[in-house]
């Protein structure tokens, strides 16, 4: 297995700084965050989802986009993905991401999936997602870039099983699954190996992070509530040694992409710790 970094997790580094840090840590691939930075965030301290200095502007120029590919290439890294925040059904924006991914030589993008909050029936959202992915599959074939459905809480694909239900309509050469056990702490946990066996050829990429729960009193003080929070890789609910063993068991040899939101280490140290920890657990 190889190592990559999703730049949402390294907001304080610009593309060139990130490429240097990744190479020094032993990371081989980069997943570029594809999201504009709000103008009112530019004076803020770097942060994961607002002032992220390692983000591709969807409305930038081709020259600006190529800066990211050039930063990776200069340090013998591969731009493996362009990762947007797409709305299910937004074909125009999906095609824009495909174009940028092809320009950068990336292998995949992240597709949009409907969120789920109980206000719209799951079955209606599922049919909407299938129709959208039918169009996405055609784009993926045209551009030579695979589109991935991420296992993510508060969507209709929080688990391997529900993600598989969605992607199983499609050719695994064009539509796949981004497997994220850290997200599945919040919602969607299944036995890891069973889920990986089910995904089979649809398993295209893996994100690495960890999470747990904190107990607190409700606002009325009458009962206890549990809230999810991001934690360091070795201290959350996900047993990464078990996940890595299960990935080996199903023959996965793709990338492990770090997406650590715990804030435990500065970005450069986080990348080094990630690689060292993965190597230790895979012995």
C-alpha positions in Angstrom: 0.0 0.0 0.0 1.1 3.6 -0.7 0.5 6.8 1.2 -1.3 10.0 0.2 -2.6 13.2 1.9 -5.9 15.0 1.4 -4.9 18.7 1.6 -7.9 19.6 3.6 -5.9 18.3 6.6 -2.9 20.6 5.9 -4.5 24.0 5.7 -1.4 26.0 6.8 0.8 24.8 3.9 0.7 26.1 0.4 1.0 23.6 -2.5 4.8 23.9 -2.7 5.3 23.6 1.1 2.9 20.6 1.2 4.8 18.8 -1.6 8.1 19.3 0.2 6.7 18.1 3.5 5.0 15.1 1.9 8.1 13.9 0.1 10.1 14.3 3.3 7.6 12.2 5.2 7.4 9.4 2.6 4.0 10.3 1.3 3.7 9.5 -2.5 0.3 10.9 -3.6 -1.7 14.1 -3.1 -5.4 14.6 -3.1 -6.0 18.3 -3.8 -8.9 20.0 -2.0 -11.1 21.6 -4.7 -12.9 24.5 -3.0 -12.7 28.2 -3.1 -11.5 30.1 0.0 -14.1 32.7 1.1 -12.7 36.3 0.7 -13.7 37.0 4.3 -11.5 34.1 5.5 -8.2 35.2 4.0 -7.3 37.3 7.1 -8.1 34.3 9.4 -5.7 31.8 10.7 -5.4 28.7 8.4 -8.2 26.2 9.1 -9.5 23.0 7.5 -12.7 24.3 5.9 -12.3 28.0 5.5 -8.8 29.5 5.1 -7.2 26.4 3.6 -4.0 27.5 1.8 -3.8 24.2 -0.1 -7.0 24.4 -2.1 -7.7 24.6 -5.8 -10.0 27.4 -6.7 -12.8 25.9 -9.0 -13.1 29.2 -10.7 -9.3 29.7 -11.3 -7.4 29.7 -14.5 -5.7 26.7 -16.1 -2.4 28.2 -15.2 -3.4 28.4 -11.6 -4.6 24.8 -11.6 -1.4 23.5 -13.1 0.5 25.1 -10.2 -0.7 22.1 -8.1 0.4 19.5 -10.6 3.8 21.1 -11.0 4.4 21.3 -7.2 3.7 17.5 -7.0 5.8 16.6 -10.0 8.8 18.7 -8.8 9.0 16.5 -5.7 8.3 13.1 -7.4 4.7 13.0 -6.1 1.5 12.0 -8.0 -1.6 14.1 -8.0 -4.0 11.2 -7.4 -7.2 13.0 -6.9 -9.1 16.3 -7.1 -11.6 16.3 -4.2 -14.6 18.7 -4.4 -17.7 19.2 -2.3 -20.3 18.5 -5.0 -24.1 18.6 -4.7 -25.8 15.5 -6.0 -27.3 16.3 -9.4 -24.9 19.1 -10.2 -23.6 17.8 -13.5 -22.0 21.0 -14.6 -19.8 21.3 -11.5 -19.0 17.6 -11.7 -17.8 18.0 -15.3 -15.6 21.0 -14.2 -13.9 18.8 -11.6 -13.4 16.0 -14.2 -11.7 18.5 -16.5 -9.3 19.7 -13.8 -8.6 16.2 -12.7 -7.7 15.2 -16.2 -5.5 18.3 -16.6 -3.6 17.4 -13.4 -3.3 13.7 -14.3 -5.4 12.6 -11.3 -7.1 9.3 -11.2 -10.3 10.1 -9.3 -12.7 12.7 -8.0 -15.3 12.5 -5.2 -18.9 12.5 -6.4 -21.9 14.2 -4.7 -24.2 12.1 -2.5 -27.5 13.3 -1.0 -27.4 14.2 2.7 -29.9 12.5 5.0 -31.6 14.3 7.9 -34.9 12.5 8.0 -36.9 15.2 6.2 -36.8 13.5 2.8 -37.5 9.8 2.3 -34.4 7.7 1.8 -35.8 5.9 -1.2 -36.4 9.2 -3.0 -32.9 10.3 -2.3 -31.5 7.0 -3.5 -33.3 7.3 -6.8 -32.0 10.8 -7.2 -28.4 9.6 -6.5 -28.7 6.8 -9.0 -29.9 9.1 -11.8 -27.0 11.5 -11.0 -24.4 8.7 -11.0 -25.7 7.5 -14.4 -24.6 10.8 -15.8 -21.4 10.8 -13.7 -20.5 7.4 -15.1 -20.7 8.7 -18.6 -18.4 11.6 -17.7 -16.0 9.3 -16.0 -15.7 7.2 -19.1 -15.2 10.2 -21.3 -12.6 11.8 -19.1 -10.8 8.7 -17.9 -11.3 9.8 -14.3 -13.1 7.5 -11.7 -15.8 9.1 -9.5 -15.9 7.8 -5.9 -18.8 7.7 -3.4 -17.4 8.3 0.1 -18.7 6.4 3.2 -19.8 9.5 5.1 -22.1 10.1 8.1 -25.2 12.2 7.5 -25.5 11.0 3.9 -27.3 8.1 2.3 -24.0 6.2 2.1 -22.7 6.1 5.7 -21.6 2.4 5.5 -19.9 0.0 3.1 -23.2 -1.7 2.6 -25.2 1.4 1.7 -22.4 2.7 -0.5 -22.3 -0.7 -2.3 -26.0 -0.6 -2.8 -25.6 2.8 -4.6 -22.5 2.0 -6.7 -23.4 -1.6 -7.6 -25.5 -0.3 -10.6 -22.4 0.9 -12.3 -19.1 -0.2 -13.9 -16.4 -0.4 -11.2 -13.9 1.0 -13.8 -15.8 4.3 -13.6 -17.6 4.4 -10.2 -16.1 3.3 -7.0 -16.1 3.8 -3.2 -13.8 5.8 -0.9 -13.8 3.8 2.3 -13.5 5.9 5.4 -13.6 4.0 8.7 -13.1 7.3 10.7 -16.4 8.6 9.3 -18.0 5.3 10.2 -17.4 5.9 13.9 -20.0 8.6 13.7 -22.4 6.6 11.7 -22.3 3.4 9.5 -20.0 1.0 11.4 -19.9 -2.5 10.0 -17.4 -5.3 10.4 -14.5 -4.0 8.4 -13.5 -7.1 6.6 -17.1 -8.0 5.7 -17.6 -4.5 4.3 -14.4 -4.7 2.3 -15.3 -8.1 0.9 -18.7 -6.7 -0.1 -17.2 -3.8 -1.9 -14.8 -6.0 -3.9 -13.8 -4.2 -7.1 -15.6 -1.0 -6.1 -13.0 -0.4 -3.3 -10.9 2.4 -4.9 -9.4 4.4 -2.0 -9.1 4.6 1.8 -9.0 7.6 4.1 -7.2 7.4 7.4 -8.3 9.2 10.5 -9.9 8.4 13.8 -12.7 9.5 16.1 -14.5 8.7 19.3 -17.2 10.0 21.6 -17.4 12.3 24.5 -20.2 12.2 27.1 -21.9 15.4 28.2 -25.1 16.5 30.0 -28.0 17.6 27.9 -28.9 21.3 27.9 -31.8 20.6 30.2 -29.5 18.6 32.5 -31.9 15.6 32.6 -30.0 13.1 30.6 -26.6 12.2 29.1 -25.7 12.8 25.4 -22.7 11.5 23.4 -21.0 13.7 20.8 -18.5 12.6 18.2 -15.1 14.1 18.0 -11.9 13.6 16.0 -9.0 11.9 17.7 -5.4 11.0 17.0 -4.9 7.8 14.9 -3.9 5.6 17.8 -6.5 6.9 20.3 -9.9 6.5 18.6 -12.4 3.8 18.1 -11.1 2.6 14.8 -8.6 -0.2 15.2 -6.2 0.7 12.4 -4.1 -2.4 12.8 -7.3 -4.5 12.2 -8.3 -2.4 9.3 -4.9 -2.7 7.7 -4.9 -6.4 8.2 -8.4 -6.6 6.6 -7.3 -4.5 3.7 -4.4 -6.9 3.1 -6.7 -9.8 3.3 -8.9 -8.5 0.5 -5.9 -7.7 -1.7 -6.1 -3.9 -1.5 -2.9 -2.3 -2.7 -4.0 1.3 -3.3 -3.4 4.4 -1.4 -4.0 5.2 2.3 -4.9 8.9 2.4 -4.3 10.8 5.7 -7.2 13.1 6.7 -6.4 13.8 10.3 -8.6 16.5 11.9 -7.5 15.9 15.5 -5.1 18.9 15.4 -2.7 16.9 17.6 0.3 17.7 15.5 1.3 20.5 13.1 0.9 19.5 9.5 4.5 18.5 8.8 4.8 16.4 11.9 1.4 14.9 11.3 2.5 13.6 7.9 5.6 12.0 9.4 3.7 10.5 12.3 1.1 9.1 9.8 3.7 7.2 7.7 5.7 6.0 10.7 2.5 4.7 12.4 1.2 3.0 9.3 4.6 1.3 8.8 4.6 0.1 12.4 1.1 -1.3 12.3 1.8 -3.1 9.0 4.8 -5.0 10.2 
